[in-house]
Amino acid sequence: MRGVSWLAPVLLSLRDLGDFNRATVVKQKVAALLTGFITMPNDNPLAATQAADGAWTASLEPGTLF
């Protein structure tokens, strides 16, 4: 009647599986946002826009090349 329940090792494995699933989903979301950067010789990004204050801005979207 006393001691470690047979459910304890199963719960630990299920928690690890849940962590793995969450990590896989995050990995796929990050992989979908990978972008490439193409720079000109003077290091100005090709697809960025310049704001009124002179700062360069660009948005990260899936498949975007800068």
PyMOL Python script that loads the backbone (N, CA, C, O; Angstrom):
from pymol import cmd

cmd.read_pdbstr("""\
ATOM      1  N   MET A   1       0.801  -1.188   0.000  1.00  0.00           N
ATOM      2  CA  MET A   1       0.000   0.000   0.000  1.00  0.00           C
ATOM      3  C   MET A   1       0.854   1.267   0.000  1.00  0.00           C
ATOM      4  O   MET A   1       0.417   2.300  -0.508  1.00  0.00           O
ATOM      5  N   ARG A   2       2.057   1.206   0.558  1.00  0.00           N
ATOM      6  CA  ARG A   2       2.890   2.401   0.619  1.00  0.00           C
ATOM      7  C   ARG A   2       4.020   2.288  -0.391  1.00  0.00           C
ATOM      8  O   ARG A   2       4.324   1.210  -0.901  1.00  0.00           O
ATOM      9  N   GLY A   3       4.624   3.421  -0.661  1.00  0.00           N
ATOM     10  CA  GLY A   3       5.730   3.428  -1.604  1.00  0.00           C
ATOM     11  C   GLY A   3       5.412   4.316  -2.791  1.00  0.00           C
ATOM     12  O   GLY A   3       4.514   5.157  -2.745  1.00  0.00           O
ATOM     13  N   VAL A   4       6.163   4.110  -3.843  1.00  0.00           N
ATOM     14  CA  VAL A   4       5.999   4.921  -5.043  1.00  0.00           C
ATOM     15  C   VAL A   4       4.900   4.319  -5.905  1.00  0.00           C
ATOM     16  O   VAL A   4       4.865   3.112  -6.140  1.00  0.00           O
ATOM     17  N   SER A   5       4.021   5.165  -6.361  1.00  0.00           N
ATOM     18  CA  SER A   5       2.937   4.724  -7.228  1.00  0.00           C
ATOM     19  C   SER A   5       3.475   4.311  -8.585  1.00  0.00           C
ATOM     20  O   SER A   5       4.481   4.855  -9.040  1.00  0.00           O
ATOM     21  N   TRP A   6       2.832   3.371  -9.233  1.00  0.00           N
ATOM     22  CA  TRP A   6       3.250   2.968 -10.573  1.00  0.00           C
ATOM     23  C   TRP A   6       2.986   4.084 -11.582  1.00  0.00           C
ATOM     24  O   TRP A   6       3.510   4.061 -12.696  1.00  0.00           O
ATOM     25  N   LEU A   7       2.182   5.045 -11.191  1.00  0.00           N
ATOM     26  CA  LEU A   7       1.855   6.147 -12.080  1.00  0.00           C
ATOM     27  C   LEU A   7       2.963   7.211 -12.127  1.00  0.00           C
ATOM     28  O   LEU A   7       3.037   7.972 -13.092  1.00  0.00           O
ATOM     29  N   ALA A   8       3.811   7.273 -11.116  1.00  0.00           N
ATOM     30  CA  ALA A   8       4.848   8.309 -11.041  1.00  0.00           C
ATOM     31  C   ALA A   8       5.798   8.293 -12.242  1.00  0.00           C
ATOM     32  O   ALA A   8       6.011   9.348 -12.839  1.00  0.00           O
ATOM     33  N   PRO A   9       6.383   7.147 -12.629  1.00  0.00           N
ATOM     34  CA  PRO A   9       7.279   7.165 -13.792  1.00  0.00           C
ATOM     35  C   PRO A   9       6.542   7.504 -15.093  1.00  0.00           C
ATOM     36  O   PRO A   9       7.113   8.120 -15.993  1.00  0.00           O
ATOM     37  N   VAL A  10       5.293   7.104 -15.182  1.00  0.00           N
ATOM     38  CA  VAL A  10       4.504   7.397 -16.381  1.00  0.00           C
ATOM     39  C   VAL A  10       4.268   8.899 -16.489  1.00  0.00           C
ATOM     40  O   VAL A  10       4.358   9.462 -17.580  1.00  0.00           O
ATOM     41  N   LEU A  11       3.968   9.552 -15.369  1.00  0.00           N
ATOM     42  CA  LEU A  11       3.733  10.992 -15.379  1.00  0.00           C
ATOM     43  C   LEU A  11       4.988  11.757 -15.777  1.00  0.00           C
ATOM     44  O   LEU A  11       4.904  12.755 -16.493  1.00  0.00           O
ATOM     45  N   LEU A  12       6.136  11.304 -15.325  1.00  0.00           N
ATOM     46  CA  LEU A  12       7.386  11.951 -15.712  1.00  0.00           C
ATOM     47  C   LEU A  12       7.620  11.832 -17.213  1.00  0.00           C
ATOM     48  O   LEU A  12       8.045  12.791 -17.858  1.00  0.00           O
ATOM     49  N   SER A  13       7.343  10.656 -17.768  1.00  0.00           N
ATOM     50  CA  SER A  13       7.507  10.465 -19.217  1.00  0.00           C
ATOM     51  C   SER A  13       6.509  11.315 -19.997  1.00  0.00           C
ATOM     52  O   SER A  13       6.854  11.877 -21.037  1.00  0.00           O
ATOM     53  N   LEU A  14       5.295  11.412 -19.511  1.00  0.00           N
ATOM     54  CA  LEU A  14       4.292  12.237 -20.188  1.00  0.00           C
ATOM     55  C   LEU A  14       4.667  13.713 -20.147  1.00  0.00           C
ATOM     56  O   LEU A  14       4.440  14.436 -21.117  1.00  0.00           O
ATOM     57  N   ARG A  15       5.238  14.167 -19.035  1.00  0.00           N
ATOM     58  CA  ARG A  15       5.681  15.560 -18.959  1.00  0.00           C
ATOM     59  C   ARG A  15       6.800  15.809 -19.959  1.00  0.00           C
ATOM     60  O   ARG A  15       6.809  16.836 -20.638  1.00  0.00           O
ATOM     61  N   ASP A  16       7.747  14.874 -20.057  1.00  0.00           N
ATOM     62  CA  ASP A  16       8.834  15.013 -21.023  1.00  0.00           C
ATOM     63  C   ASP A  16       8.295  15.038 -22.455  1.00  0.00           C
ATOM     64  O   ASP A  16       8.776  15.805 -23.289  1.00  0.00           O
ATOM     65  N   LEU A  17       7.306  14.205 -22.735  1.00  0.00           N
ATOM     66  CA  LEU A  17       6.709  14.181 -24.067  1.00  0.00           C
ATOM     67  C   LEU A  17       6.003  15.503 -24.366  1.00  0.00           C
ATOM     68  O   LEU A  17       6.090  16.008 -25.485  1.00  0.00           O
ATOM     69  N   GLY A  18       5.316  16.058 -23.394  1.00  0.00           N
ATOM     70  CA  GLY A  18       4.667  17.356 -23.569  1.00  0.00           C
ATOM     71  C   GLY A  18       5.681  18.465 -23.825  1.00  0.00           C
ATOM     72  O   GLY A  18       5.468  19.328 -24.677  1.00  0.00           O
ATOM     73  N   ASP A  19       6.789  18.437 -23.079  1.00  0.00           N
ATOM     74  CA  ASP A  19       7.855  19.423 -23.294  1.00  0.00           C
ATOM     75  C   ASP A  19       8.438  19.300 -24.698  1.00  0.00           C
ATOM     76  O   ASP A  19       8.716  20.302 -25.356  1.00  0.00           O
ATOM     77  N   PHE A  20       8.619  18.058 -25.150  1.00  0.00           N
ATOM     78  CA  PHE A  20       9.151  17.820 -26.492  1.00  0.00           C
ATOM     79  C   PHE A  20       8.195  18.359 -27.550  1.00  0.00           C
ATOM     80  O   PHE A  20       8.630  18.989 -28.514  1.00  0.00           O
ATOM     81  N   ASN A  21       6.909  18.120 -27.380  1.00  0.00           N
ATOM     82  CA  ASN A  21       5.926  18.607 -28.349  1.00  0.00           C
ATOM     83  C   ASN A  21       5.914  20.130 -28.412  1.00  0.00           C
ATOM     84  O   ASN A  21       5.858  20.706 -29.498  1.00  0.00           O
ATOM     85  N   ARG A  22       5.965  20.781 -27.257  1.00  0.00           N
ATOM     86  CA  ARG A  22       5.986  22.247 -27.229  1.00  0.00           C
ATOM     87  C   ARG A  22       7.256  22.780 -27.890  1.00  0.00           C
ATOM     88  O   ARG A  22       7.201  23.754 -28.641  1.00  0.00           O
ATOM     89  N   ALA A  23       8.389  22.152 -27.618  1.00  0.00           N
ATOM     90  CA  ALA A  23       9.655  22.595 -28.217  1.00  0.00           C
ATOM     91  C   ALA A  23       9.629  22.416 -29.735  1.00  0.00           C
ATOM     92  O   ALA A  23      10.162  23.252 -30.465  1.00  0.00           O
ATOM     93  N   THR A  24       9.023  21.347 -30.210  1.00  0.00           N
ATOM     94  CA  THR A  24       8.934  21.104 -31.642  1.00  0.00           C
ATOM     95  C   THR A  24       8.075  22.162 -32.326  1.00  0.00           C
ATOM     96  O   THR A  24       8.411  22.629 -33.414  1.00  0.00           O
ATOM     97  N   VAL A  25       6.980  22.536 -31.696  1.00  0.00           N
ATOM     98  CA  VAL A  25       6.112  23.564 -32.267  1.00  0.00           C
ATOM     99  C   VAL A  25       6.844  24.901 -32.324  1.00  0.00           C
ATOM    100  O   VAL A  25       6.757  25.608 -33.328  1.00  0.00           O
ATOM    101  N   VAL A  26       7.559  25.253 -31.265  1.00  0.00           N
ATOM    102  CA  VAL A  26       8.315  26.511 -31.256  1.00  0.00           C
ATOM    103  C   VAL A  26       9.400  26.478 -32.322  1.00  0.00           C
ATOM    104  O   VAL A  26       9.633  27.480 -32.998  1.00  0.00           O
ATOM    105  N   LYS A  27      10.067  25.340 -32.480  1.00  0.00           N
ATOM    106  CA  LYS A  27      11.107  25.204 -33.494  1.00  0.00           C
ATOM    107  C   LYS A  27      10.536  25.424 -34.890  1.00  0.00           C
ATOM    108  O   LYS A  27      11.162  26.093 -35.712  1.00  0.00           O
ATOM    109  N   GLN A  28       9.370  24.877 -35.165  1.00  0.00           N
ATOM    110  CA  GLN A  28       8.758  25.040 -36.474  1.00  0.00           C
ATOM    111  C   GLN A  28       8.312  26.481 -36.709  1.00  0.00           C
ATOM    112  O   GLN A  28       8.404  26.981 -37.830  1.00  0.00           O
ATOM    113  N   LYS A  29       7.835  27.146 -35.671  1.00  0.00           N
ATOM    114  CA  LYS A  29       7.443  28.560 -35.815  1.00  0.00           C
ATOM    115  C   LYS A  29       8.652  29.420 -36.128  1.00  0.00           C
ATOM    116  O   LYS A  29       8.574  30.316 -36.969  1.00  0.00           O
ATOM    117  N   VAL A  30       9.767  29.160 -35.463  1.00  0.00           N
ATOM    118  CA  VAL A  30      10.984  29.926 -35.715  1.00  0.00           C
ATOM    119  C   VAL A  30      11.517  29.617 -37.111  1.00  0.00           C
ATOM    120  O   VAL A  30      11.973  30.523 -37.808  1.00  0.00           O
ATOM    121  N   ALA A  31      11.466  28.361 -37.529  1.00  0.00           N
ATOM    122  CA  ALA A  31      11.947  27.984 -38.855  1.00  0.00           C
ATOM    123  C   ALA A  31      11.125  28.652 -39.948  1.00  0.00           C
ATOM    124  O   ALA A  31      11.655  28.962 -41.015  1.00  0.00           O
ATOM    125  N   ALA A  32       9.842  28.878 -39.702  1.00  0.00           N
ATOM    126  CA  ALA A  32       8.998  29.536 -40.698  1.00  0.00           C
ATOM    127  C   ALA A  32       9.350  31.010 -40.845  1.00  0.00           C
ATOM    128  O   ALA A  32       9.006  31.619 -41.859  1.00  0.00           O
ATOM    129  N   LEU A  33      10.024  31.599 -39.867  1.00  0.00           N
ATOM    130  CA  LEU A  33      10.380  33.011 -39.918  1.00  0.00           C
ATOM    131  C   LEU A  33      11.796  33.266 -40.414  1.00  0.00           C
ATOM    132  O   LEU A  33      12.244  34.412 -40.445  1.00  0.00           O
ATOM    133  N   LEU A  34      12.500  32.216 -40.800  1.00  0.00           N
ATOM    134  CA  LEU A  34      13.864  32.416 -41.277  1.00  0.00           C
ATOM    135  C   LEU A  34      13.856  33.302 -42.510  1.00  0.00           C
ATOM    136  O   LEU A  34      13.042  33.114 -43.414  1.00  0.00           O
ATOM    137  N   THR A  35      14.733  34.237 -42.542  1.00  0.00           N
ATOM    138  CA  THR A  35      14.825  35.162 -43.662  1.00  0.00           C
ATOM    139  C   THR A  35      16.254  35.202 -44.149  1.00  0.00           C
ATOM    140  O   THR A  35      17.170  34.730 -43.476  1.00  0.00           O
ATOM    141  N   GLY A  36      16.430  35.757 -45.298  1.00  0.00           N
ATOM    142  CA  GLY A  36      17.762  35.929 -45.848  1.00  0.00           C
ATOM    143  C   GLY A  36      18.082  37.402 -45.926  1.00  0.00           C
ATOM    144  O   GLY A  36      17.177  38.232 -46.020  1.00  0.00           O
ATOM    145  N   PHE A  37      19.335  37.733 -45.890  1.00  0.00           N
ATOM    146  CA  PHE A  37      19.775  39.125 -45.962  1.00  0.00           C
ATOM    147  C   PHE A  37      20.723  39.288 -47.135  1.00  0.00           C
ATOM    148  O   PHE A  37      21.764  38.636 -47.207  1.00  0.00           O
ATOM    149  N   ILE A  38      20.348  40.165 -48.047  1.00  0.00           N
ATOM    150  CA  ILE A  38      21.191  40.496 -49.187  1.00  0.00           C
ATOM    151  C   ILE A  38      21.569  41.956 -49.002  1.00  0.00           C
ATOM    152  O   ILE A  38      20.698  42.817 -48.874  1.00  0.00           O
ATOM    153  N   THR A  39      22.839  42.230 -48.989  1.00  0.00           N
ATOM    154  CA  THR A  39      23.261  43.615 -48.782  1.00  0.00           C
ATOM    155  C   THR A  39      23.985  44.134 -50.010  1.00  0.00           C
ATOM    156  O   THR A  39      24.621  43.383 -50.750  1.00  0.00           O
ATOM    157  N   MET A  40      23.873  45.405 -50.199  1.00  0.00           N
ATOM    158  CA  MET A  40      24.578  46.074 -51.278  1.00  0.00           C
ATOM    159  C   MET A  40      25.985  46.422 -50.771  1.00  0.00           C
ATOM    160  O   MET A  40      26.236  46.353 -49.568  1.00  0.00           O
ATOM    161  N   PRO A  41      26.879  46.785 -51.647  1.00  0.00           N
ATOM    162  CA  PRO A  41      28.236  47.112 -51.194  1.00  0.00           C
ATOM    163  C   PRO A  41      28.291  48.197 -50.120  1.00  0.00           C
ATOM    164  O   PRO A  41      29.205  48.194 -49.294  1.00  0.00           O
ATOM    165  N   ASN A  42      27.337  49.121 -50.114  1.00  0.00           N
ATOM    166  CA  ASN A  42      27.354  50.161 -49.097  1.00  0.00           C
ATOM    167  C   ASN A  42      26.522  49.773 -47.875  1.00  0.00           C
ATOM    168  O   ASN A  42      26.205  50.632 -47.052  1.00  0.00           O
ATOM    169  N   ASP A  43      26.167  48.506 -47.745  1.00  0.00           N
ATOM    170  CA  ASP A  43      25.470  47.915 -46.602  1.00  0.00           C
ATOM    171  C   ASP A  43      24.059  48.468 -46.378  1.00  0.00           C
ATOM    172  O   ASP A  43      23.576  48.447 -45.246  1.00  0.00           O
ATOM    173  N   ASN A  44      23.400  48.951 -47.400  1.00  0.00           N
ATOM    174  CA  ASN A  44      21.996  49.339 -47.285  1.00  0.00           C
ATOM    175  C   ASN A  44      21.128  48.142 -47.620  1.00  0.00           C
ATOM    176  O   ASN A  44      21.334  47.520 -48.662  1.00  0.00           O
ATOM    177  N   PRO A  45      20.173  47.798 -46.782  1.00  0.00           N
ATOM    178  CA  PRO A  45      19.303  46.674 -47.095  1.00  0.00           C
ATOM    179  C   PRO A  45      18.446  46.975 -48.318  1.00  0.00           C
ATOM    180  O   PRO A  45      18.010  48.109 -48.516  1.00  0.00           O
ATOM    181  N   LEU A  46      18.210  45.970 -49.124  1.00  0.00           N
ATOM    182  CA  LEU A  46      17.452  46.165 -50.356  1.00  0.00           C
ATOM    183  C   LEU A  46      15.956  46.332 -50.106  1.00  0.00           C
ATOM    184  O   LEU A  46      15.315  47.128 -50.793  1.00  0.00           O
ATOM    185  N   ALA A  47      15.382  45.610 -49.150  1.00  0.00           N
ATOM    186  CA  ALA A  47      13.936  45.603 -48.967  1.00  0.00           C
ATOM    187  C   ALA A  47      13.477  46.414 -47.764  1.00  0.00           C
ATOM    188  O   ALA A  47      12.306  46.340 -47.393  1.00  0.00           O
ATOM    189  N   ALA A  48      14.345  47.166 -47.159  1.00  0.00           N
ATOM    190  CA  ALA A  48      13.964  47.953 -45.990  1.00  0.00           C
ATOM    191  C   ALA A  48      13.469  49.332 -46.436  1.00  0.00           C
ATOM    192  O   ALA A  48      13.748  49.781 -47.548  1.00  0.00           O
ATOM    193  N   THR A  49      12.744  49.975 -45.558  1.00  0.00           N
ATOM    194  CA  THR A  49      12.259  51.321 -45.845  1.00  0.00           C
ATOM    195  C   THR A  49      12.874  52.290 -44.846  1.00  0.00           C
ATOM    196  O   THR A  49      13.168  51.927 -43.707  1.00  0.00           O
ATOM    197  N   GLN A  50      13.061  53.509 -45.284  1.00  0.00           N
ATOM    198  CA  GLN A  50      13.657  54.509 -44.413  1.00  0.00           C
ATOM    199  C   GLN A  50      12.557  55.405 -43.853  1.00  0.00           C
ATOM    200  O   GLN A  50      11.761  55.971 -44.602  1.00  0.00           O
ATOM    201  N   ALA A  51      12.523  55.526 -42.539  1.00  0.00           N
ATOM    202  CA  ALA A  51      11.520  56.351 -41.870  1.00  0.00           C
ATOM    203  C   ALA A  51      11.893  57.823 -41.987  1.00  0.00           C
ATOM    204  O   ALA A  51      12.979  58.166 -42.456  1.00  0.00           O
ATOM    205  N   ALA A  52      10.973  58.696 -41.553  1.00  0.00           N
ATOM    206  CA  ALA A  52      11.197  60.139 -41.638  1.00  0.00           C
ATOM    207  C   ALA A  52      12.389  60.589 -40.797  1.00  0.00           C
ATOM    208  O   ALA A  52      13.055  61.568 -41.134  1.00  0.00           O
ATOM    209  N   ASP A  53      12.659  59.874 -39.704  1.00  0.00           N
ATOM    210  CA  ASP A  53      13.780  60.264 -38.847  1.00  0.00           C
ATOM    211  C   ASP A  53      15.114  59.700 -39.334  1.00  0.00           C
ATOM    212  O   ASP A  53      16.141  59.897 -38.683  1.00  0.00           O
ATOM    213  N   GLY A  54      15.110  59.006 -40.464  1.00  0.00           N
ATOM    214  CA  GLY A  54      16.336  58.477 -41.040  1.00  0.00           C
ATOM    215  C   GLY A  54      16.656  57.052 -40.639  1.00  0.00           C
ATOM    216  O   GLY A  54      17.633  56.488 -41.131  1.00  0.00           O
ATOM    217  N   ALA A  55      15.864  56.448 -39.757  1.00  0.00           N
ATOM    218  CA  ALA A  55      16.114  55.075 -39.324  1.00  0.00           C
ATOM    219  C   ALA A  55      15.570  54.091 -40.356  1.00  0.00           C
ATOM    220  O   ALA A  55      14.515  54.308 -40.953  1.00  0.00           O
ATOM    221  N   TRP A  56      16.309  53.013 -40.548  1.00  0.00           N
ATOM    222  CA  TRP A  56      15.864  51.959 -41.469  1.00  0.00           C
ATOM    223  C   TRP A  56      14.979  50.988 -40.709  1.00  0.00           C
ATOM    224  O   TRP A  56      15.322  50.566 -39.605  1.00  0.00           O
ATOM    225  N   THR A  57      13.847  50.633 -41.289  1.00  0.00           N
ATOM    226  CA  THR A  57      12.942  49.666 -40.661  1.00  0.00           C
ATOM    227  C   THR A  57      12.643  48.538 -41.641  1.00  0.00           C
ATOM    228  O   THR A  57      12.600  48.741 -42.854  1.00  0.00           O
ATOM    229  N   ALA A  58      12.441  47.361 -41.093  1.00  0.00           N
ATOM    230  CA  ALA A  58      12.075  46.205 -41.896  1.00  0.00           C
ATOM    231  C   ALA A  58      11.251  45.265 -41.038  1.00  0.00           C
ATOM    232  O   ALA A  58      11.488  45.162 -39.834  1.00  0.00           O
ATOM    233  N   SER A  59      10.304  44.588 -41.623  1.00  0.00           N
ATOM    234  CA  SER A  59       9.498  43.637 -40.860  1.00  0.00           C
ATOM    235  C   SER A  59       9.921  42.225 -41.236  1.00  0.00           C
ATOM    236  O   SER A  59      10.241  41.957 -42.394  1.00  0.00           O
ATOM    237  N   LEU A  60       9.921  41.330 -40.270  1.00  0.00           N
ATOM    238  CA  LEU A  60      10.250  39.935 -40.511  1.00  0.00           C
ATOM    239  C   LEU A  60       8.973  39.174 -40.806  1.00  0.00           C
ATOM    240  O   LEU A  60       8.078  39.079 -39.966  1.00  0.00           O
ATOM    241  N   GLU A  61       8.903  38.642 -42.000  1.00  0.00           N
ATOM    242  CA  GLU A  61       7.781  37.819 -42.425  1.00  0.00           C
ATOM    243  C   GLU A  61       8.343  36.555 -43.045  1.00  0.00           C
ATOM    244  O   GLU A  61       9.471  36.560 -43.540  1.00  0.00           O
ATOM    245  N   PRO A  62       7.578  35.473 -43.028  1.00  0.00           N
ATOM    246  CA  PRO A  62       8.095  34.230 -43.615  1.00  0.00           C
ATOM    247  C   PRO A  62       8.507  34.412 -45.073  1.00  0.00           C
ATOM    248  O   PRO A  62       7.747  34.937 -45.886  1.00  0.00           O
ATOM    249  N   GLY A  63       9.704  33.976 -45.381  1.00  0.00           N
ATOM    250  CA  GLY A  63      10.201  34.005 -46.750  1.00  0.00           C
ATOM    251  C   GLY A  63      10.688  35.350 -47.240  1.00  0.00           C
ATOM    252  O   GLY A  63      10.931  35.503 -48.437  1.00  0.00           O
ATOM    253  N   THR A  64      10.841  36.318 -46.379  1.00  0.00           N
ATOM    254  CA  THR A  64      11.277  37.654 -46.782  1.00  0.00           C
ATOM    255  C   THR A  64      12.786  37.665 -47.006  1.00  0.00           C
ATOM    256  O   THR A  64      13.542  37.071 -46.236  1.00  0.00           O
ATOM    257  N   LEU A  65      13.209  38.334 -48.047  1.00  0.00           N
ATOM    258  CA  LEU A  65      14.633  38.549 -48.285  1.00  0.00           C
ATOM    259  C   LEU A  65      14.926  40.026 -48.130  1.00  0.00           C
ATOM    260  O   LEU A  65      14.236  40.864 -48.710  1.00  0.00           O
ATOM    261  N   PHE A  66      15.935  40.347 -47.359  1.00  0.00           N
ATOM    262  CA  PHE A  66      16.357  41.724 -47.166  1.00  0.00           C
ATOM    263  C   PHE A  66      17.712  41.918 -47.762  1.00  0.00           C
ATOM    264  O   PHE A  66      18.258  43.020 -47.707  1.00  0.00           O
TER     265      PHE A  66
END
""", "prot")
cmd.dss("prot")
cmd.show_as("cartoon", "prot")
cmd.util.cbc("prot")
cmd.orient("prot")
